[in-house]
């Protein structure tokens, strides 16, 4: 009897990650640095396995926001961000913003829980 391949109807591993806390560190000049608590963004992140590849999307959008090297780490450039989801049920997203007019760089980190759908 021949084997017939049937696609799985089970949903892929998908997690929704919502930031609950955020902080920034910025340079105010060549030797002056400032850290502060920040407002979290309104973004909610979807970390999902699409056809064997892990990706991050913004909830409600179809486009891939970050591609992942592994199940737990996505992105490899601070300009676009680095997203990490732990097995302990939380995530962190770190990214940098640069203002060429003021030569100011701001590094921001968001952290919060992830829930499996």
C-alpha positions in Angstrom: 0.0 0.0 0.0 1.5 3.4 -1.0 2.1 6.1 1.6 0.2 9.3 1.2 1.5 12.5 2.7 -1.2 14.6 4.4 -0.3 18.0 5.6 -0.8 18.5 9.3 -3.8 20.5 10.3 -2.4 21.3 13.7 -1.4 24.9 14.2 2.3 25.8 14.1 4.1 26.7 17.4 2.9 30.3 17.8 3.5 32.6 20.7 2.2 36.1 21.4 4.7 38.3 23.3 3.5 41.5 24.9 6.0 44.1 26.4 5.3 45.1 30.0 8.5 47.1 30.8 11.0 49.1 28.8 14.1 51.1 29.4 16.5 53.2 27.4 20.2 54.1 27.5 21.4 57.1 25.5 24.4 59.3 25.0 23.7 63.0 25.7 27.2 63.9 24.5 30.6 62.3 23.9 31.0 61.4 27.6 27.5 61.8 29.1 25.1 58.8 29.3 21.6 58.6 30.6 19.4 55.6 31.4 15.7 55.8 32.1 12.5 53.8 32.2 10.5 54.1 29.0 7.0 53.7 27.9 6.4 50.3 26.2 5.4 50.4 22.5 1.9 49.4 21.5 3.4 46.6 19.4 2.6 43.0 20.3 4.9 40.4 18.8 4.0 37.1 17.2 6.8 34.5 17.3 5.9 31.6 15.1 7.3 28.7 13.1 6.3 29.1 9.4 7.1 26.1 7.3 10.1 25.2 9.4 11.5 28.7 9.9 11.0 30.8 13.0 10.0 34.4 12.4 8.7 37.4 14.3 5.7 39.5 13.1 3.8 42.4 14.5 0.4 41.2 15.7 -2.2 42.0 13.0 0.4 42.3 10.2 1.3 39.6 7.6 4.9 40.8 6.8 7.8 39.2 8.5 9.4 41.7 10.9 12.5 39.6 11.9 13.9 36.3 10.6 15.2 33.9 13.2 18.5 32.0 13.4 17.0 29.6 15.9 13.9 29.0 17.9 15.0 31.4 20.6 16.9 34.2 18.8 15.8 36.4 15.9 17.6 39.3 14.2 21.3 40.0 14.3 21.6 43.8 13.9 20.6 46.4 16.5 19.4 48.7 13.8 16.5 46.2 13.2 16.5 44.6 16.6 17.3 41.4 18.3 14.4 39.4 19.7 15.0 36.6 22.2 12.2 34.3 23.6 13.2 32.1 26.5 11.8 28.7 27.5 10.8 30.3 30.8 7.9 32.2 29.1 9.3 35.7 28.6 11.0 37.7 25.8 13.3 40.6 25.3 13.6 42.8 22.3 16.6 45.1 22.0 17.0 47.8 19.3 18.9 51.0 18.6 17.8 54.3 17.2 20.4 56.8 15.8 19.9 60.5 15.1 22.5 61.7 12.7 21.7 65.4 13.4 22.5 65.1 17.1 24.9 62.1 16.9 22.7 60.6 19.6 22.2 56.8 19.9 19.4 55.4 22.0 19.3 51.7 22.9 16.0 50.4 24.0 15.0 47.1 25.6 11.5 45.8 26.0 10.6 42.7 28.1 7.4 40.9 28.9 5.6 37.5 28.9 4.9 35.2 26.0 1.8 33.0 25.8 1.5 30.0 23.5 -1.6 30.1 21.3 
